[in-house]
Amino acid sequence: MQADRFFSPDPAQKTIAQALYDAIKALPIISPHGHVDPRLFVEDTYDWGSPVDLLIIPDHYVFRMLYSQGIKLEDLGIPRLDGTPVERDHRKIWQTFADHFYLFRGTPTGIWLRHEFEEVFGITEKLTSDNAQAIYDTIDQKLQSPEYTPRKLYERFNIETLCTTDYATSSLEYHQQIRDSGWDGDIRPTFRPDGIVQVNRPDWRDNINKLSDLTGIDIVDYKTYIRAIETRRDQFRALGAVATDHDVSSREFYRWSNEGMERIFANALQNSSNLDSQETIFIAHTYMELARMSAEDGMVMQLHIGSHRNHNQPLFDKFGRDVGADIPSGNQLLTLKSNFLLNEYGNDPNFRLIVFTLDESTYSRELAPLAGHYPAMLLGPPWWFHDSLNGMRRYFDRVMETAGIYNTAGFNDDTRAFPSIPARHDVWRRASADWLAGLVIRSIIDEDDAHAMAYDLAYNLAKRAYRL
C-alpha cells in the first residue's frame, strides 16, 4: 500500500495532507459504537476458528457482494434458520472468496481487506485464485498464535475504548466477566432497546418477559414497563455503558396521554401483533420516554435512521436478520419528525442526541442546520453504505460549512469485523487530512487550525461526544 494513498494528486495539497496525517495516524482509537462480540475479550485464549470464521461468515459487507453475483449464502457457510446443512469446507469457501476477490476492486470493503491483509497479517501479495490456499494457511497459522488473541490485537491496534451493542435483554455476562478478569482493556456495553420497544416484533412479548426477569420487576402495565427500562439502563451503566442505540424505522416522536398508553400496553400484552395504528403511537411515545431517561441519566441517545430493513424477504425467511439485504431509504423529513423531541430536549444541557442517516440528501438540507443550532444534537459520521472515502468527502462538503466540525461526533467504525477497525479509522484519518489540506491551500484555514482540527476529527470529538 502506498504511504500517500487517498490523498489529492495536487502536490501542494498532498504535502500538507501527509503532514497532517503523520501527526494523527498513531493516536489511540476511540470506537464508541460498533457490533464486536464482547465474548472475544473474556479471556486471552479466544479461538478465532478459521480465516472464514473471521473474515467471511460474520461480515455482511463481504457476502453481500458475493451474493449479488449469484453465489449462494449456503455456499459461503452462512447458517440457515431451519438448520439445513450449509458448506462446511472452509478451504472451499475461501477459494470461492479468492476466485471472486476482483469484485471488491475500488470498494470500501476492498480497501479494508487490503489493509487487514497487509497491516494485520503481513500479507503483501494480492489475493488470487492461485495463492488462495497459501494465504489461507498464513492467516490460519497466525490466528492460532498467542500474538493474535483479541486482547493482544486490541492492544496492538492501540484501541483506547471499544463499545459493543447489546440488546436490552442481554445478560451482560461477558461484560461482567471482562471486568472480573482484571484486564485493563476498556470494553463497554451499549443499551439497544429495539426488541422491547418495537411492539410489532414477533418476539416482543418474550422480550418483555426477559426484561422482567432481568430487572426483578413484574411488568403488568406501562408504568412498570417504563420502570423496568430505567432499571435495566442502570444495570448497563454499572458496567460502563455511556450510550443507547435505536433503529428508528418510524421516525415519529410525540407524547400520548398516560391513560392512552396504559390502554395500548394492555392491548399489546394480549396481542402485540394486532395493534394497527396503536403501534406507531406506542413507539413514538416510548421514544420520548427514552429521551427523557437520557436527559436524566446522561446516556447519549443514538438514532440510526434511513434503512429499509430486510428488503429481500425470501432471504430473510431463510437466514433471518443482518444478511446484507438492508437498503438506504430516502425522504426522512427529520426536521418535521423530530420537532417534538428537540423542542422538549434539544436545549437541555444534559441531553445528547447523535443522529446517523443513510439518506445523504438530508445532510445539508436538514441535519447540518439542526445540529448547527440545537445544543443537544450532534451529527454522527458517514454510516454504513457511506462509510467510504467518497462518502466521507461528500459528508465533509455537505455538513461542515453549516454545522462546523464541532457539531459532529467524530468517527466510529460501527463494525462487527474486529480486524477491520484500524483500517476504517485509517481511511477516516486520511480523508480528514486530505479535506483539511484542501482548505489550507485555498486559504480558508491556516495550518495551525488544520492540525488542531485533524486531532479533533481523529480522536477528541468522539471522546467528547460520548462523554468518555
N, C-alpha and C positions, 0 to 999 in steps of 0.2 A: 504494500500500500504506500502511496506517495505521501510524504510528510505535509505537503500543501494541498491535499485533496479537499475539494468542495469550495476552495477559495476562488474569487474572481480572477480571470486571466489578466486583468489590468495590473501591470507591475506595481504601481503605487498603492493600489488597494490591497494587493496580495501581501506586500511587505508589512503594511500596518496590521492586516488580519493575522499574519503569522506571529507578530509580536504580541498582539492581544491574546491569541490562543495560547502561546507559550507561557503567558503569565497565569493562566487559569486551568490549564489542562491537568494539573496534578492536585487540584482542590478536592477535598473529600466529596463523595456523592451523597446527596440527600435524596432519598427515594420515598417520598411521603404518601404515594398512592400506587398500589400495584396488586398483583394477584399471585405472588410467590407463596408456595405452601409452607406454613411455619414448621411442618414436620422436618424439613431439611435441617433445621438448626438445633433440634433437640439434643443430639449427641454429635461427637466429632467422628462418627463412623458411618455416616449415611451411605447407603448403597444406591448409586445413581441408576443401576441397571445398565442397559446397553446405550450406545450413541443414539439409537432410535427412540428409546425411552426418554432420553434427554432432549433431543433436538427436533423430533418429528411428531410423535404421538400427542404431546401436550400443547403443540403450537399451531393454533388455527391459522396463523399467517402463512405457515408452510403448507399445510394440507389443503387449505382453501385454494391456493394456486394450482396445486396438482389436480384437485377435483375439477377445477374449471376446464382442464384439458382432458377430461374423461377418465381419470384414474379413480377407481372406486375407493371409498374410505376403508372398506373392509380389507383391501389390498395393502393399505398403509398401517394396518394394525389397530385402527380406531375401534374401540369396543362398542358393540350394539346393545341396545336396551334389553332386547329379548334373549340375549345370551348366545345368539347364533355365532358359531366359530368364525373368527377372522384370521388373517395371515399372522402366523406366529414366528416365521423365519425372519429374524431382524436383519440378517445379511441380505436377504432378498428384498426387503423393504428399502434398505439403504441403497441397494443397487438401482431400484426404481427411482429413488430420490436423485441419485447421481446422474442417471440417464436423462433426467429432466431438469437438471440444475440450471440449464440455459434459460428456463422460464423466468428466473429471478433476475435476469440482467436488467440493470437500471432501476430496480425497485428498492424500496427501503429494506425489505427482507433480505435482498441480495447484499446490501451494504452491511447489515447487521451480521449476517452469516460470515461474510468475508472477514469482518473484524473478529468474530469469535474464533474462526479457524486460525487466524494468524496470531492474534494477541493472547488468546486464552490457551490454545493448544499448540502453538508454534508451527502451524502448517502454512507454508507459503505457496505450495502448489495449488493451482486451480482444480477444484473437484471435477472429475470427468468420469465417464463410464470405465475407462481403462484403469484409473488409480483408485476407484471407489473402495475396493476391499482393503487396500493398503492404508488408506486414510481412516477407514473404519477401525482397523487394528490399532493405529496410532492413538486415536481418541479413546478407544476401549481400554488400552493399557494405562493411559493417563487417568481415566476415571477411577481406576482401581488403586491408584497410588495415594499415599497419605496427603500429598500436597494438593489434591483435588477434592477434598471434602468440602461441603458447602461452607463450613465455618472458615476454612483456610482460604477459599475463594472470596468470601466476604471481606476478609482482611486484605487479601491481595488486591481486590477491586477498590479498596480504600472507601468502603461504604461507612458512613457515619451513622445513618439511621435508615431503617427499612421498615415500611408499614405494609402489612398484609391487608387483605379484605376478608372479613369474616361475617357470616350470616348471624343475625341476632340470636339464632338458635344453636350456634356453635358452642361446644362445650368449653372452648378455650383451653383445653388441657395441654396442648402443645406449647402455647404461650406460657402457661404456668410452669411447665417442665423446663423451658428455656431459662426462665427466671431462677428456678430452683437449682439449675445446674451450676450457677456461679460464673458462667461465661459472660464476658463483658460486651458482647455484641448487642446493639440496640434494635431489637425486633419488637414492633408494636402492632396490636390489632387495630382494625378499623371497623366500626359498627355499621353493618349493612342490613337495614330492616325490611328490604323489599318483600321478603317472604311472609312477614307478619302484617304488612301494610296493604299490599296488592291483594285485596279481598277476593278478586276473581280467580286467583290461582287455585288449581285443584288441591294443592297441599296446604291451603291457608288454615283450615281447621286443625290439621295435625300440628302445624307450626304454633298455633295458639296453645295447644296442649303442651308442647315442648317448652314454650315460653313460661307457662305456668309452673312447670316442674323446675325449671332453672332458677326462677325467682322466688319460689315458695308462695306465690300469690294466686289465689283461686280466682281465675278470670271469669266473672259471671256477667259483667256489663262493661260499658265503655269506660267508666271511671276506673275500674280495676285494671282494665286493659292498658290505659294510659299509665297507671301507677307501676304496672309490671314493666313497661318500656323504660320508664325512668330508672327503675331499679336495675334493669339489665344494662343500661348505659353506665351506671355507676360501677357495675362489675367490669365492664370493658375499661373504664378509666382507671380502675385499680391495677390493671395490667399495662398501663401506659398509653391507652388509646387517646388520640388528640382530635380525631375526626370521625364523621359519619359519611356514608356514601349512599346515593339514591339514584336509581334508574327511573327518571321521571318521564314515563311514557305519556301521561295525560297532560302534564304541564299546567294543571289547574291548581290555583291556590286561593282558597277563601274559607270563611268560617260559616258554620251552620249552628243552629240552636242546640243547646245541651240536650233538650228533650228529643229533638230530631235525631241526634247522633245515637242516643240510647235506643231509639226505635230501630234505626238501621243496624246497630250492632246486634240487637236481639234477633233480627231477621237473619243476619249473617251467621250467627251461631246455629240457627235452624237449617239454613241452606244458602251458603255463600255464593253458589253458582247461579242463583236466581234473584239477583238484586236489581237488575235492569239499570235505570238511571241513578239509583241509590249508590251504586259502585263509585261513580265519579264524585259524588258528594262526600262519601266516606274518605276517599283518598285525598281529596282537596283539603278537607278539614284536618285530617290527620297530619298532612304535611305542615300545616300551620302549627299544630301542636309540637311537631318535631323541631320546627324553627324556634318556638318558644323554649323548648328544652335546651337548644344550643345557646340561646341568649342567656340562659340561666347557668348552665354548667360549663360553657366556654368551648365545647367541642365544635370544631369547624364543620360546617354543613356543605357537602359537595353535591352538586346536581349535575348529572350526566344526561344531556338532552339531545334528541335528534336521531335516535337509532330505531329503525324498524326491525324488531327482533324476530328471528326465526322465520325469515321470508320463505325459505324452502320447506314447505310443510311435509312432503314425503321424507326429507332428510331429518327433520325434527322428530317425526314419528319413529324413525329407526334409531337415531343416535341421541336425541334429546337436545338440550340447550348447548350453546357455545361450540358449534361445529362450523363456524365460518359463514353462516348464511344470514348475518345481520347486515343491513343496508342503511346508509345515511338517508335521512328524511328531512325535507326542507320545510319552509314556511312555518317557522317556530313561533313567531309573534310573541317573543318573550316579554317585550315591553308591556303588552296588554295583559298577558297571563300572570306576570309577576307583580302587577301593580299593588295588589292587596298585601302580598308578602313584604315587599320593600317599603310600603308606606307604614307597615306595622313595626318592622325590624331593621329596615335598611339604614336607619340613623342611630341605631343602638351600638354604642362603642364595644359592647361585649359580644355582639353577634358578628360572625364572619361567614360569608357565603362565597364559595368558589364555584363558578359555572363553567362547564365544558359543553361544547356543542359539535355535532357533526354537520351542521348547516353553516358553511363558511360565509354564506351571503349575509348572515346576521352580524358578523364581526364588526364592520364599520357602521352598519345601519342601526344596530340595537345594542350589542354587547359593550363595545368600547364606550359609547356615550353613557350607558348605565353605570359601568364601572368607574368611569371618569367623573361621576357625580356622587353616588351613594358610598358613604364611608365604609359600610359593611361589606361591599361587594368587590371581589377580585375576579379577574379572568384566569381560568386555567389555561395551560399551554395547548398547542395543537394536539388533537386527540385522535387516536386510532387510525382511521384512514388518512388523516392529515399529519400524523407523526412521521414526517418525511422532510427531506431537505427542502423541497419546493413548498411543502405545506408550511414549514417554518418561515420561509421567506414571505409567503403571502400573509401569514399571521402578523409578522413584524410590520409590513407595509400597511395593512388594513387596520391595525389596532393601535399602534404606538403613537401616531400623531394625535389621536383623540384622547386616549387613556394614559399615555406615558407608560414606561416600563414599571413604575412603582404602584400601579393599579393592576398588576398581573401577579400571578403566583409562581413565577419562575418556571422550572421544568419538573415534571415527573414522568417516569417511564411507563407506568400502567401496564406492566407485562407479567405474564406467567413464566416467561422463559428467563430464568435467573442468569444464565451466562451471557444474555444479551444486554444486561443493564449497562455495563460500561460502554458498549457500542452506541446505545441510544443517547446516553449523556454526552458522548464524544461528538455525535452529529449535532446536537443542540449547541454545544460549546463552539464548534467550528462555524455553524450557521450564525450564531450570535456575533462572533468575532468578525465574520465577513460583512454582516449587515452594519455593524458599528463602524468598520473601516470605511464603508461607503459613505456614512455620514461625515466622517472626518475629512475625506478628500473633497467633499462638497461644502466643507466649512460650516456644517450645521452644528457640530460639536467639536471640541478640541480633543487631543489625545489623552489628556488627564481625565476628562469626562468619560471617554471611551473605556479607559482601563477600569474606572470605578463602576461603570455600567456592566462591563463584561463580568466582573467579580460578582455583582449582584445577580445577574441573569443566571450565572452558573451555580451559585451557592446561597447567597444571602436571602434572596426573595423567597425561596422555598422555605427556608428556616423561619422567616418572619410570618409567612402566610399560614403555616401550620403550627405556629407557636411552639417551635421546638428549641 
